[in-house]
Amino acid sequence: MSGDDKQIVVGRRTVLKGGAFALAAATAGISVFVPRHSKAAASKVVIKYDWLMSNGQIGDIVAVKQGLFQAEGLDVEFSPGGPNSATVPPVITGDAQLGQFSDSAQLLLARSSGVPIKIFACGFRMAPFAFYSLPKAPIRTVKDMIGKRIGIQPTARYVLDAILLKNNIDPSSLTITNIGFDMTPLMTGQVDAVTGWITNTQALSIIGPDRIDLMMKDTGLPSYANVYFATDDAVSGHAETLAKVLRAVAKGWAWTHEHPEEAVKLTVEAYPQLDLAVELKTVSRILSLSFDTATGRDGWGSFDPAALAEQISVYDKIGQFKSGAPKLEDCYTTEILDMTADDRPKIA
């Protein structure tokens, strides 16, 4: 994701603080899904994103630029998020017909608070979140954290707690320090590891070529990112519209996989605040997050409900669900994936 880590973590903070969940839960009784139709025009669909449009949405942007939504009879509008933007309420009230969270944990937390929304597809097979260290104090596995000084943003602390629990490591066996949103504490020797998103090429460049990455996928804690969600009402009453959106987005990501440089140029053309040189360096990493052996088998956007179940179990044990853990079956649907199974590209 482009921009600095401050932007990314604040985006999560907006949801994880609970304010958005409380508002959404309060309006749950008026949950509606209203595609706006015109006799002469395609159906209007608004997608609400968790954060600013960036490289994490490259396939979605390509779907617009290549007319893939239009081919499905949709007029799609992107509604970017930001530091003061809530992702859930517009979807609940029908101002947006679906949304995208940065991380699957956000959906689980929302559902546990009574918000009637479900995951129906996942764009990233794993969260881009990672721990970064240097050869003088390498952290290649979670067990390597023992005795080390870990710098982490306060809003991401729950992730570290979950990882340590999953790996049976006592938090007191390492030193955990709150840090800001840059990599300076690692470079000045204040900590042995810092955290951030692997897609933030510009911010990570300060660490240099000797950087050691410990990705979320290697910590034992499952995670999905770029999570597409909709209300229960939308899934039950307007599944075909959601399927059209997913079909177009999946094809946009397939085109991106086949034409990465062209896709980057289209994205920067649409959002000039992005840096072309930086995005060209980052696109291969983006694609590695979006395609793997599972997408080769099940198609882009797929996810494993068992991984969500494991997340619920771990987050419940560290006390993340203040209102009780959500039921797994309430948190997701595979109906939209099933409806688009023949159209979503199977690319590893």
C-alpha positions as CSV (number, residue, x, y, z in Angstrom):
1,M,0.0,0.0,0.0
2,S,1.3,3.4,-0.9
3,G,1.7,6.2,1.7
4,D,3.3,5.9,5.1
5,D,2.6,3.4,7.8
6,K,0.9,6.1,9.8
7,Q,-1.9,6.2,7.2
8,I,-2.3,2.5,7.2
9,V,-2.4,2.0,11.0
10,V,-4.7,5.0,11.5
11,G,-7.0,3.4,8.9
12,R,-7.2,0.3,11.1
13,R,-7.6,2.4,14.2
14,T,-10.7,4.0,12.9
15,V,-12.4,0.7,12.9
16,L,-10.7,-1.1,15.8
17,K,-11.5,1.7,18.3
18,G,-15.1,0.5,18.1
19,G,-16.8,3.8,17.2
20,A,-17.7,2.6,13.8
21,F,-19.0,-0.6,15.1
22,A,-21.2,1.1,17.7
23,L,-22.7,3.4,15.1
24,A,-23.2,0.5,12.7
25,A,-24.8,-1.6,15.4
26,A,-27.1,1.2,16.3
27,T,-28.3,1.5,12.7
28,A,-28.5,-2.2,12.1
29,G,-32.3,-2.1,12.1
30,I,-32.4,0.0,8.9
31,S,-29.9,-2.2,7.0
32,V,-30.7,-1.9,3.3
33,F,-29.1,-2.7,0.0
34,V,-30.3,-0.3,-2.7
35,P,-28.6,-0.5,-6.1
36,R,-29.6,2.7,-7.8
37,H,-31.2,2.1,-11.2
38,S,-31.9,4.2,-14.2
39,K,-33.8,3.2,-17.3
40,A,-31.0,4.5,-19.5
41,A,-28.0,3.7,-17.3
42,A,-26.3,0.8,-15.6
43,S,-27.0,0.0,-12.0
44,K,-25.1,2.3,-9.7
45,V,-23.0,0.5,-7.1
46,V,-20.8,2.2,-4.5
47,I,-17.8,0.4,-2.9
48,K,-16.7,1.8,0.4
49,Y,-13.0,1.2,1.1
50,D,-11.2,1.2,4.4
51,W,-8.4,3.5,3.3
52,L,-7.2,5.7,0.4
53,M,-7.1,4.1,-3.0
54,S,-3.6,2.7,-3.6
55,N,-1.7,-0.3,-4.9
56,G,-3.8,-2.7,-2.8
57,Q,-6.8,-1.8,-5.1
58,I,-4.9,-2.0,-8.4
59,G,-7.1,-4.8,-9.8
60,D,-10.3,-2.9,-8.8
61,I,-9.0,0.2,-10.5
62,V,-8.1,-1.8,-13.6
63,A,-11.7,-3.2,-13.7
64,V,-12.9,0.4,-14.1
65,K,-10.3,1.5,-16.6
66,Q,-10.9,-1.7,-18.7
67,G,-14.7,-1.4,-18.7
68,L,-15.1,-4.7,-16.8
69,F,-17.8,-3.3,-14.5
70,Q,-19.6,-1.8,-17.4
71,A,-19.6,-5.2,-19.1
72,E,-21.5,-6.5,-16.1
73,G,-24.1,-3.7,-16.4
74,L,-22.7,-1.8,-13.4
75,D,-21.8,1.9,-12.9
76,V,-19.3,1.5,-10.0
77,E,-18.1,4.4,-7.8
78,F,-15.2,4.0,-5.4
79,S,-15.6,5.7,-2.0
80,P,-12.1,5.9,-0.4
81,G,-11.6,5.9,3.3
82,G,-9.2,7.9,5.4
83,P,-8.2,8.8,8.9
84,N,-11.6,10.2,9.8
85,S,-13.7,7.9,7.6
86,A,-15.7,5.0,9.0
87,T,-16.1,1.9,6.7
88,V,-19.1,0.2,8.2
89,P,-21.9,2.8,8.5
90,P,-22.3,3.6,4.7
91,V,-22.7,-0.1,3.9
92,I,-25.2,-0.6,6.7
93,T,-27.3,2.4,5.6
94,G,-27.1,1.6,1.9
95,D,-25.1,4.6,0.9
96,A,-22.6,2.0,-0.2
97,Q,-23.6,-1.5,-1.4
98,L,-20.4,-3.2,-0.2
99,G,-17.2,-2.5,1.5
100,Q,-13.6,-3.6,1.8
101,F,-11.7,-4.0,5.1
102,S,-8.0,-3.9,5.4
103,D,-8.0,-7.0,7.5
104,S,-10.3,-9.9,8.2
105,A,-10.1,-9.3,12.0
106,Q,-12.0,-6.1,11.5
107,L,-15.0,-8.0,10.2
108,L,-14.9,-10.5,13.1
109,L,-14.8,-7.7,15.6
110,A,-17.7,-5.9,13.9
111,R,-19.8,-9.1,13.8
112,S,-19.1,-9.7,17.5
113,S,-20.5,-6.3,18.2
114,G,-23.8,-7.2,16.4
115,V,-23.1,-5.6,13.1
116,P,-24.9,-7.7,10.4
117,I,-22.2,-8.0,7.8
118,K,-20.4,-11.0,6.2
119,I,-17.2,-11.6,4.3
120,F,-17.9,-12.8,0.7
121,A,-14.4,-12.6,-0.8
122,C,-10.8,-11.9,0.1
123,G,-8.5,-10.0,-2.3
124,F,-5.2,-10.7,-0.4
125,R,-4.4,-14.3,0.7
126,M,-2.5,-12.9,3.6
127,A,-2.1,-9.7,5.5
128,P,0.8,-7.5,4.3
129,F,1.8,-6.9,7.9
130,A,5.3,-8.0,8.8
131,F,8.1,-7.7,11.4
132,Y,11.4,-6.2,10.1
133,S,14.8,-6.8,11.6
134,L,18.5,-6.6,10.7
135,P,21.3,-9.3,10.6
136,K,22.8,-8.1,13.9
137,A,19.7,-9.3,15.7
138,P,17.7,-11.4,13.2
139,I,14.1,-12.4,13.7
140,R,13.3,-15.0,11.2
141,T,10.8,-16.9,13.3
142,V,8.4,-16.0,16.1
143,K,10.6,-17.8,18.6
144,D,13.5,-15.5,17.6
145,M,11.5,-12.7,19.3
146,I,12.3,-14.1,22.7
147,G,14.8,-11.8,24.4
148,K,14.4,-9.1,21.7
149,R,13.0,-5.6,21.7
150,I,9.9,-5.4,19.5
151,G,8.7,-2.0,18.4
152,I,5.0,-1.9,17.4
153,Q,2.2,0.6,16.9
154,P,-0.3,0.5,19.8
155,T,-3.1,-0.2,17.4
156,A,-1.4,-3.3,16.2
157,R,-0.5,-4.7,19.6
158,Y,-3.4,-7.1,19.5
159,V,-1.8,-8.8,16.5
160,L,1.4,-9.4,18.4
161,D,-0.5,-10.7,21.4
162,A,-2.4,-13.1,19.1
163,I,0.9,-14.3,17.5
164,L,2.6,-14.9,20.8
165,L,-0.4,-16.9,22.1
166,K,-0.6,-18.9,19.0
167,N,3.1,-19.8,19.4
168,N,2.9,-20.4,23.2
169,I,5.3,-17.5,24.0
170,D,5.1,-15.5,27.2
171,P,4.9,-11.8,26.3
172,S,7.2,-11.1,29.3
173,S,10.0,-13.0,27.5
174,L,10.4,-10.0,25.1
175,T,10.4,-6.3,25.5
176,I,7.5,-4.6,23.7
177,T,7.8,-0.9,22.9
178,N,5.2,1.4,21.4
179,I,6.6,3.2,18.3
180,G,5.4,5.6,15.7
181,F,5.0,5.0,12.0
182,D,8.5,5.0,10.6
183,M,11.5,2.6,10.7
184,T,13.9,5.0,12.5
185,P,13.8,3.1,15.9
186,L,15.3,0.0,14.1
187,M,18.0,2.0,12.4
188,T,19.0,3.8,15.5
189,G,19.2,0.6,17.6
190,Q,16.3,1.5,19.9
191,V,14.5,-1.8,19.0
192,D,15.4,-5.1,17.3
193,A,12.3,-5.1,15.1
194,V,9.7,-2.8,13.8
195,T,6.4,-3.5,12.1
196,G,4.6,-2.3,9.0
197,W,3.1,-3.2,5.7
198,I,5.4,-5.0,3.2
199,T,3.7,-3.1,0.4
200,N,5.0,0.2,1.8
201,T,8.1,0.2,-0.4
202,Q,9.1,3.8,0.1
203,A,9.0,3.6,3.9
204,L,10.9,0.3,4.0
205,S,13.7,1.6,1.8
206,I,15.3,3.3,4.8
207,I,16.2,-0.1,6.2
208,G,18.3,-1.2,3.2
209,P,19.0,-4.4,1.4
210,D,19.9,-6.4,4.5
211,R,16.3,-6.3,5.9
212,I,14.9,-9.5,7.3
213,D,11.1,-9.9,6.9
214,L,8.9,-12.1,9.1
215,M,5.6,-12.1,7.3
216,M,2.2,-12.8,9.0
217,K,1.9,-16.0,7.0
218,D,5.0,-17.3,8.7
219,T,3.8,-16.6,12.3
220,G,1.2,-19.3,12.4
221,L,-1.7,-16.9,12.7
222,P,-4.0,-17.0,9.6
223,S,-5.1,-13.7,8.2
224,Y,-6.7,-12.3,5.1
225,A,-6.6,-8.7,3.8
226,N,-8.6,-6.6,1.3
227,V,-11.7,-8.3,2.6
228,Y,-14.9,-7.6,0.7
229,F,-18.0,-7.6,2.8
230,A,-21.8,-6.8,2.5
231,T,-24.8,-6.8,4.8
232,D,-26.8,-10.0,5.5
233,D,-29.6,-8.4,3.6
234,A,-27.4,-7.8,0.5
235,V,-26.2,-11.4,0.6
236,S,-29.7,-12.8,0.8
237,G,-31.5,-10.4,-1.4
238,H,-29.0,-9.0,-3.9
239,A,-26.4,-11.8,-4.4
240,E,-26.5,-11.4,-8.2
241,T,-25.3,-7.7,-7.9
242,L,-22.5,-8.8,-5.6
243,A,-21.6,-11.5,-8.0
244,K,-21.3,-9.0,-10.8
245,V,-19.0,-6.9,-8.8
246,L,-16.8,-9.8,-7.8
247,R,-16.7,-11.1,-11.4
248,A,-15.5,-7.8,-12.7
249,V,-12.9,-7.2,-9.9
250,A,-11.5,-10.8,-10.3
251,K,-11.0,-10.2,-14.0
252,G,-9.4,-6.8,-13.2
253,W,-6.9,-8.7,-11.0
254,A,-6.3,-11.3,-13.7
255,W,-5.5,-8.5,-16.2
256,T,-3.2,-7.0,-13.6
257,H,-1.4,-10.3,-13.2
258,E,-0.9,-10.5,-17.0
259,H,0.0,-6.9,-17.6
260,P,1.5,-5.6,-14.3
261,E,3.4,-2.6,-15.7
262,E,0.4,-1.4,-17.7
263,A,-1.9,-1.9,-14.7
264,V,0.4,0.3,-12.6
265,K,0.3,3.0,-15.2
266,L,-3.5,2.9,-15.3
267,T,-3.6,3.1,-11.5
268,V,-1.2,6.1,-11.3
269,E,-3.1,7.8,-14.1
270,A,-6.3,7.4,-12.1
271,Y,-4.7,8.5,-8.8
272,P,-1.8,10.8,-9.7
273,Q,-0.7,11.2,-6.0
274,L,0.8,7.7,-6.3
275,D,4.5,7.5,-7.4
276,L,5.0,5.6,-10.7
277,A,8.5,4.5,-9.9
278,V,7.6,3.3,-6.4
279,E,4.5,1.4,-7.6
280,L,6.4,-0.3,-10.4
281,K,8.8,-1.6,-7.7
282,T,5.9,-2.8,-5.6
283,V,3.5,-4.5,-8.0
284,S,5.3,-7.9,-7.9
285,R,4.8,-7.9,-4.1
286,I,1.2,-7.0,-4.5
287,L,0.6,-9.9,-6.9
288,S,2.4,-12.3,-4.5
289,L,-0.1,-11.4,-1.8
290,S,-3.1,-11.8,-4.1
291,F,-2.2,-15.1,-5.9
292,D,-1.0,-18.4,-4.5
293,T,-1.6,-22.1,-4.8
294,A,-5.1,-21.7,-3.3
295,T,-6.1,-19.2,-6.0
296,G,-4.7,-21.5,-8.6
297,R,-7.1,-24.1,-7.3
298,D,-10.2,-22.1,-6.1
299,G,-9.9,-18.9,-8.1
300,W,-9.1,-15.3,-7.1
301,G,-11.0,-14.0,-4.0
302,S,-11.3,-17.4,-2.3
303,F,-10.8,-18.0,1.4
304,D,-10.8,-20.8,3.9
305,P,-13.5,-20.6,6.6
306,A,-11.3,-22.8,8.8
307,A,-8.8,-19.9,8.9
308,L,-11.5,-17.5,10.1
309,A,-12.5,-20.0,12.8
310,E,-8.9,-20.1,14.0
311,Q,-8.7,-16.3,14.1
312,I,-11.9,-16.2,16.1
313,S,-10.5,-18.7,18.6
314,V,-7.2,-16.9,19.1
315,Y,-8.7,-13.4,19.3
316,D,-11.2,-14.7,21.8
317,K,-8.5,-16.1,24.0
318,I,-6.7,-12.7,24.2
319,G,-10.0,-10.9,25.0
320,Q,-10.6,-9.0,21.8
321,F,-14.3,-9.7,21.6
322,K,-15.7,-7.6,24.4
323,S,-19.3,-8.7,23.6
324,G,-18.4,-12.4,23.1
325,A,-16.9,-14.2,20.1
326,P,-19.0,-14.2,17.0
327,K,-20.4,-17.4,15.5
328,L,-18.3,-18.5,12.5
329,E,-21.3,-19.1,10.3
330,D,-22.4,-15.5,10.8
331,C,-19.1,-14.1,9.6
332,Y,-18.9,-15.3,6.1
333,T,-20.8,-16.6,3.0
334,T,-19.4,-18.6,0.1
335,E,-22.5,-18.1,-2.0
336,I,-21.0,-15.3,-4.0
337,L,-17.8,-17.3,-4.6
338,D,-19.9,-20.2,-5.8
339,M,-21.9,-18.0,-8.1
340,T,-18.7,-16.8,-9.8
341,A,-16.7,-20.0,-9.7
342,D,-16.5,-20.3,-13.5
343,D,-15.5,-16.7,-14.0
344,R,-12.9,-16.0,-11.3
345,P,-9.4,-16.7,-12.7
346,K,-7.5,-19.6,-11.3
347,I,-4.0,-18.2,-11.2
348,A,-1.3,-19.4,-8.8
